[in-house]
């Protein structure tokens, strides 16, 4: 399909809550899924980063996430549950503000329930990096950006300054 423009920090659409996908809309979201793939791959080529992208980041206000780590996974209408009480502190990044890092807390473990592109019910238990990643992407579906989850006013840094930052640590 096409590489789409990624909405950047400041665009009011990024703060909108996405609509759930209905089973009757599966054919309508297939082009969105292809655009998410194409856009993610183009971002990777440019920035050498990017594991997943949420539909609202390309202006498609549907509850769809596309992840590609080794193989593609499509999450339709994802819901997180069984969130651990154990938290981790990390420097989060985002395609919607590629030069900015934001220190946030995320759950160490959680489970995601979703439908795949064939409308089959799926569930996945996530830990560490995957847990953090999917929490970040689901936030996009709810109109929440990492900048809104910043731990404190000193939780912002430019990517070029990453070498000066403390690494993530688990919070009990």
N, C-alpha and C positions, 0 to 999 in steps of 0.2 A: 504494500500500500504506500505509506509515506512516512518520512521522518517529520515529526511535528515539532513545532516550537514549544519548548518547555516554559511554562509560566514561571516568572521569577518573583522573588520576595517583593511585596508591594502590590502585586496584582490581587484585587479583592476577591476574585474567584477562588483563590486558594483557601479562603476562610469559609467557603460555603460547604454545607453538609450534602453529601452525595445521595442520590436516589438509589434504592435497591433495584437490582435487575430482576425482571420477571422472566419466567421460563419462555414466554412467548416472544421475548426480545433477544433470544440467543443469536439469531441470524443478524440482528442489528448491531450486536457488540463484537461480532467476529472481525469486522474492519478495525474497530478500536483496539482489539487485542493485537492485531498485526501492526498497527501504528505504534503501540506500546513497545513491541519487540524492536521495530525499526529504530525508534527513538532511543531506546536503551542502548542498542548496539552502536549507534552514532555517537552517543554521549561517551560510551566506553572508549571508542576510538579517539575522541578528542581529549578526554580527561584521564584515561587509564583508570577509571573507577566506575562504579554503578553495578549494583546487584539486582535491584528491583525498582519498579516505577508504578505509581498509582495513576489511575485514569484522570483524576482532576488535574494532575500536573501537565496534561496536554489539553486541558479544557473540556474533557468529557466527564460530565458530572454523574457518573455511575459508580457503583461500589465494585470496582474491578482493580485487581493488582496483578501485575505481570512480574514474575521473578525468573531470572535465568542465572543459575549457578550450576554449571555442568549440564543441566537440561532445563527446559522451560517448564514452569508451573504457573497455571492461571488460577487465581483465587477470586471467585465470584461471591459476593455478599458475605465476606469473612467476618467471623465473630471470635474474639479472644475470650477464653475462660481459663479456669484453673491457674490463675496467675500466682506465682510464688510470692511469699513475703520477702524472700531474699532479693535484694536489689543490687544492681551494678551501676557504677558511675562511669560515664564514658564521654568522649568527644564525638558528637554526632555530626554527620555531614548530610547534605541534601542536594539533589539536582536542581532544586529551585533557588539555591544560593550556593553555587559550587565553590566559591572562594572563602566561605565562612564555615567555621566549626563552632558548635554549641555544646557545652557540657550539660548533660542531662542525667537523670536517673531512669533506669528501665528495669523491669522485672527480669530476673535471671532465667526463669522458666515460665512457660505458659503453653496452652493448647489453642490451636486455631481450628475452627470448624468452618467449612466453606463448601461451595459447589464448584465443580470443575467445568471446563468448557462444554462437556457433554451433559451437564446438569446432574451429575452424580454427586451424592453427598460424600464428603471427605473430611478427614480429621488428621491433624499432624501435631505431634508434641515437639515443642521448640525449646532449645536451650542456648544460652550464650549469644553468639553473633546472630543466629537465626531468630532467636526470641526478640532481640533488640531490633533487628531489621523489620520484622513483621509488625511490631508495635509502632514503629515509625511510619510504615506504609498505611496501616489502619488509621493512624492519626490523620493522615492526609484525607481519607474518606470522610472523616468527621470534621474537617475544616480546621484541624489543629496542626500547627507547625512546630518544629523543634525549638524555634526561638521563644515560643510561648511556654516551653517546659524548661527553660534555662534554670539552673540551680540558683544562681545569684547574678548580680550585675557584672561580675568578673568572669562569667562563663562564656565569653565570646572570644574568638581568635581567628585571625586569617590563616588559611591553609599554609601559606608560605612560612608561618611561624610555628608550625607543628612540632618542630624539633625542640622548642622551648617548653612544651606542655608536659604535664604529668600524665602518665598512662592511666588507663581505667583501673578501677579497683572495685571489689565487691563491698556492698554495704549490708551489714546484718540488721 
